[in-house]
Structure formats: C-alpha cells, structure tokens
C-alpha cells in the first residue's frame, strides 16, 4: 500500500514537472514583444517620468518602411534600355554593360 501511495505521489510530481517544462518552453515572440524588448534596452538608465515618456514614444513609433529593393537598379535598367533602343547585337551588349555598371549620377 505504501508503495502504491509513493508511486502515485511520484507520478503526480512527474506530471506536474512535465507540465511546468511545457509552460517554460519559449514561444516565438510577437512583433510587439520584440519592440518592447528593444525599447526596454534603449531606456536603460532612464527613470521615472523620463522613462515613461521615452517608452510611450518608443512603443508607439511606427517601424521605418523597408526600402524598395531593386528600384534604383530597375530605373537604371529602364534608362539604359531606352538609350539602347536602336542598337543590336554586340554594340547593344557592350553599351548595356557599360551603362549598367556606371556609377549613379
């Protein structure tokens, strides 16, 4: 009987430990949680009203828009293509190579 009670108690602790281990597993952070972490790190050293004001501004700030990838290169390609519209073959190929590799103006 004592062994049965001990087994039940052990099983109870084991299942509780398993449940706690599941709860302790890190979940993926949301964007807001990442923002909170970043703002907290940036607010290091600030206290009281200064920290409160900083956190309010930091947490309500909109993220910077992602730069439009490739648009400068696409515009350069359009310009070079327009300039080379009457060229063909090796002449066009050489022109496009030099045009596309030229530094931005």
C-alpha positions in Angstrom: 0.0 0.0 0.0 2.8 2.4 0.9 4.5 1.6 -2.4 1.2 2.5 -4.3 0.9 5.8 -2.5 4.6 6.6 -3.2 4.1 5.7 -6.8 1.0 8.0 -7.0 2.9 10.8 -5.4 5.9 10.3 -7.7 3.6 10.2 -10.8 1.9 13.4 -9.6 5.2 15.2 -9.3 6.4 13.9 -12.6 3.3 15.1 -14.4 3.5 18.5 -12.7 7.1 18.8 -13.7 6.3 17.8 -17.3 3.5 20.5 -17.4 5.9 23.1 -16.0 8.5 22.1 -18.5 6.0 22.6 -21.3 5.0 26.1 -20.0 8.6 27.1 -19.7 9.3 26.3 -23.4 10.0 29.7 -25.1 7.4 30.7 -27.6 8.1 32.8 -30.6 8.0 36.5 -29.7 5.4 38.7 -31.4 6.5 42.0 -33.1 5.1 43.9 -30.1 7.2 41.8 -27.7 10.3 42.4 -29.8 9.6 46.1 -29.8 9.2 46.1 -26.0 12.5 44.3 -25.6 14.2 46.8 -27.8 12.6 49.8 -26.2 13.5 48.4 -22.7 17.1 48.1 -23.7 17.2 51.6 -25.2 15.6 53.0 -22.0 18.4 51.7 -19.8 19.5 54.4 -17.3 16.2 56.4 -17.6 14.0 56.6 -14.6 10.6 58.0 -13.6 8.8 60.4 -15.9 11.7 60.4 -18.4 11.5 56.6 -18.8 7.7 56.7 -19.1 7.8 59.4 -21.8 10.5 57.6 -23.7 8.7 54.2 -23.6 5.5 55.9 -24.8 7.2 57.4 -27.8 9.3 54.3 -28.5 6.4 51.8 -28.3 4.1 53.9 -30.4 6.6 54.6 -33.1 5.9 53.1 -36.4 8.7 50.9 -37.9 10.7 52.5 -40.7 9.4 51.5 -44.0 11.5 48.9 -45.7 13.4 50.3 -48.6 12.1 49.4 -52.0 14.5 46.7 -53.1 15.9 47.0 -56.6 14.1 50.1 -57.6 17.3 52.1 -58.3 18.6 49.2 -60.4 15.3 48.8 -62.2 15.2 52.5 -63.0 18.8 52.3 -64.3 17.8 49.3 -66.5 14.9 51.2 -67.9 17.1 54.2 -68.7 19.8 52.1 -70.3 17.2 50.1 -72.3 15.7 53.3 -73.6 19.1 54.7 -74.6 20.0 51.4 -76.4 16.7 51.0 -78.3 18.3 51.4 -81.8 21.3 49.2 -81.0 21.6 45.5 -81.8 24.0 42.6 -81.1 27.5 43.2 -79.7 27.0 47.0 -79.9 24.0 46.8 -77.6 25.6 44.3 -75.3 28.7 46.5 -74.8 26.6 49.6 -74.3 24.3 47.9 -71.7 27.4 46.6 -69.8 29.0 50.0 -69.6 25.6 51.8 -68.9 24.6 49.4 -66.1 28.0 49.4 -64.4 28.3 53.2 -64.5 28.1 54.9 -61.1 24.9 56.7 -60.1 24.6 60.3 -61.2 
